[in-house]
Amino acid sequence: MPNIPSLWREFAAIVMRKQRPSSVIAASYPEGERYPAANGAVSSILVPLVLVGFLGDIPLSLVIVALCHPNHPFAIHAGIAAVSLWSLGWVIAARSALLSIPHVVGKDALWIGGGARLSGVIPKVAIERVLSIRGSRREWMSEQGVSRDQVTLASGFDPPNLAVEIKEAALLAVKIGTRRRHSQPSRWVLLYADSPAALAKAALSPPPNH
């Protein structure tokens, strides 16, 4: 099963201009068709959003100091700046991982990309069907009669737009998990992809010798 990069190691590699963990993980994926998952409504604006917030924190620290008159005003400024820089570094690393690790459909399996929430490998023979998700995840689950314990959410930042149904008899063939542990596969795996229709078509294509 593919790994998930540590975002702090990712950021350190970016700053030091060294090979990023996400690029190492991406290289471990098999050859196949690649489907990015980095240009959704949320993931595409992560860095600008936090940067705008960082610029807003500067006058916030000035207001706090002006109103509260603390004994160590520099500590207030430094604390707020540190939190803002921490957030900025985290989203820069997350964005880097999203760009580096797309979903990959190889000859016989779908490799989950995105590099944020979890990773995994779903054999093509284990896929029952792939459905598009229009609207919210909860609306889709209600329409399909799917409960929470039947779902694994694999999208990192953007709402999922694809639902991969796993054959009940093939659940143990699916490998999925976070950086720290493997997870019990659910009947449905929800993904985000920039081109969901193309990914669905590729995932449903028969593996060799079928």
matplotlib code that plots the C-alpha trace (Angstrom):
import matplotlib.pyplot as plt

x = [0.0, 1.4, 2.5, 1.2, 3.8, 4.5, 3.5, 6.2, 8.8, 7.3, 7.5, 11.1, 12.1, 10.5, 12.3, 15.7, 15.1, 15.5, 13.5, 10.0, 8.5, 5.5, 7.6, 9.2, 5.8, 4.5, 7.4, 6.3, 3.0, 2.7, 2.5, -1.0, -3.4, -3.0, -6.0, -5.1, -7.0, -5.5, -7.8, -11.0, -13.0, -11.2, -7.8, -7.0, -7.3, -5.8, -2.6, -4.2, -6.9, -4.4, -2.2, -5.1, -5.8, -2.2, -2.3, -5.4, -3.7, -1.2, -3.8, -5.4, -2.3, -2.1, -5.7, -5.1, -2.1, -3.9, -6.9, -5.3, -2.0, -0.1, 3.2, 5.0, 3.3, 6.1, 5.0, 1.5, 2.8, 5.2, 2.5, 0.0, 2.7, 3.9, 0.4, -0.2, 3.2, 2.4, -0.9, 0.8, 3.5, 1.0, -1.1, 1.9, 3.0, -0.6, -0.8, 2.5, 1.4, -1.9, -0.1, 2.5, 0.3, -2.6, -4.9, -3.5, -5.4, -3.0, -3.6, -5.3, -6.0, -7.0, -4.3, -5.8, -3.9, -4.4, -1.7, -3.7, -6.2, -5.4, -4.0, -5.0, -5.2, -8.5, -8.2, -10.3, -11.9, -13.1, -15.0, -18.8, -19.6, -18.5, -21.1, -20.8, -21.7, -23.7, -24.4, -23.3, -22.0, -24.9, -27.5, -25.9, -25.8, -29.4, -30.5, -28.5, -29.5, -25.9, -25.0, -21.9, -20.3, -20.5, -18.3, -14.6, -13.9, -10.8, -11.0, -8.6, -10.0, -12.6, -16.1, -16.0, -17.4, -17.0, -18.2, -16.5, -18.6, -16.6, -17.9, -18.8, -16.9, -13.8, -13.5, -10.4, -8.6, -8.8, -5.8, -6.5, -5.3, -3.7, -0.1, -0.4, -2.5, -4.4, -8.2, -11.0, -12.3, -15.8, -18.4, -18.0, -14.9, -15.6, -13.0, -12.4, -11.0, -10.6, -11.9, -14.4, -16.0, -12.6, -11.4, -14.7, -14.4, -10.8, -11.5, -14.3, -12.2, -11.5, -8.1, -5.9, -7.2, -10.8]
y = [0.0, 3.5, 5.8, 9.3, 12.0, 13.8, 17.4, 18.8, 16.8, 17.9, 21.6, 21.2, 19.6, 22.5, 25.1, 23.3, 22.5, 18.8, 15.9, 16.0, 12.9, 13.3, 12.9, 9.7, 8.3, 9.3, 7.4, 4.3, 4.2, 1.9, 3.0, 3.9, 6.7, 9.6, 11.6, 14.8, 15.6, 19.1, 21.6, 21.4, 24.3, 24.1, 22.6, 25.2, 28.1, 26.7, 28.8, 32.1, 31.6, 31.1, 33.9, 36.4, 35.3, 35.8, 39.4, 39.9, 38.6, 41.5, 44.2, 41.7, 41.5, 45.3, 45.6, 43.1, 44.9, 48.3, 47.0, 44.8, 46.6, 43.4, 43.5, 41.8, 43.1, 41.5, 38.1, 38.7, 39.7, 36.7, 34.2, 35.3, 35.4, 31.9, 30.4, 32.1, 30.9, 27.3, 27.3, 28.7, 26.1, 23.3, 24.3, 24.8, 21.2, 19.9, 21.6, 20.2, 16.6, 17.0, 18.1, 15.4, 12.4, 11.9, 8.9, 6.3, 3.6, 0.8, -2.4, -4.2, -1.6, 1.9, 3.6, 6.3, 9.6, 13.0, 12.5, 14.0, 11.9, 8.3, 6.1, 2.7, 0.2, -1.1, -4.0, -3.6, -7.0, -5.8, -2.8, -3.3, 0.1, 3.7, 6.4, 10.2, 12.3, 15.5, 17.8, 17.0, 13.8, 13.5, 14.1, 11.3, 8.9, 9.6, 9.1, 5.8, 4.5, 4.3, 4.6, 6.2, 2.9, 1.8, 4.7, 5.5, 9.2, 9.4, 13.0, 15.3, 18.8, 18.9, 17.3, 13.8, 13.6, 9.8, 6.8, 3.5, 0.5, -2.5, -6.0, -7.5, -10.7, -8.7, -6.3, -8.0, -7.5, -3.7, -2.1, 1.3, 3.3, 6.5, 7.2, 5.5, 2.5, 0.3, 0.7, -1.8, -1.4, -0.1, -1.0, 2.5, 4.6, 8.3, 10.2, 13.6, 13.8, 16.7, 14.6, 12.2, 10.8, 9.8, 8.2, 6.3, 5.0, 3.9, 2.2, 0.2, -1.0, -4.7, -5.8, -8.1, -11.6, -10.6]
z = [0.0, -0.8, 1.9, 2.9, 3.2, 6.5, 5.7, 8.0, 6.2, 3.0, 4.0, 5.2, 1.9, 0.0, 2.1, 1.9, -1.8, -1.3, -2.8, -1.4, 0.3, -2.0, -5.1, -3.7, -3.0, -6.4, -8.0, -6.2, -7.9, -10.9, -14.6, -15.6, -16.3, -13.9, -12.6, -10.6, -7.4, -6.7, -8.5, -6.6, -5.2, -1.9, -2.7, -5.4, -3.1, 0.1, 0.0, -1.0, 1.6, 4.4, 3.1, 3.2, 6.8, 7.7, 6.4, 8.5, 11.6, 11.6, 12.4, 14.8, 16.9, 17.0, 18.1, 20.9, 22.2, 22.0, 23.9, 26.5, 27.2, 27.9, 29.7, 26.8, 23.6, 21.5, 22.8, 21.5, 18.0, 17.9, 19.1, 16.4, 13.7, 14.7, 14.5, 11.1, 9.7, 11.0, 9.1, 6.0, 6.0, 6.5, 3.5, 1.3, 2.1, 1.6, -1.7, -2.7, -1.8, -3.7, -6.8, -6.6, -6.0, -8.4, -8.5, -10.8, -12.6, -13.5, -15.4, -12.5, -9.7, -8.8, -6.6, -4.4, -4.6, -3.1, -0.4, 2.4, 4.2, 3.3, 0.6, -0.8, -3.6, -4.9, -7.4, -10.5, -9.9, -6.5, -8.0, -8.3, -9.8, -9.7, -9.2, -9.5, -6.5, -7.3, -4.4, -0.9, 0.5, 3.0, 0.3, -1.9, 1.1, 1.8, -1.8, -2.0, 1.4, 2.5, 6.2, 7.7, 8.6, 5.0, 3.8, 3.8, 3.0, 0.9, -0.3, 1.4, 1.2, -1.5, -1.3, -2.9, -6.4, -7.0, -5.0, -5.6, -4.5, -3.4, -3.9, -0.5, -1.3, -2.2, 0.7, 2.1, -1.2, -0.7, 1.1, 2.6, 5.5, 7.0, 7.8, 11.2, 10.6, 8.1, 8.1, 7.7, 4.1, 3.8, 1.1, -0.4, -0.9, -1.7, -3.7, -5.3, -8.8, -11.1, -14.0, -12.3, -15.4, -16.9, -13.7, -13.4, -16.9, -16.4, -13.1, -14.6, -17.6, -17.3, -16.1, -18.3, -19.0, -18.1]

ax = plt.figure().add_subplot(projection="3d")
ax.plot(x, y, z, "-o")
ax.set_aspect("equal")
plt.show()
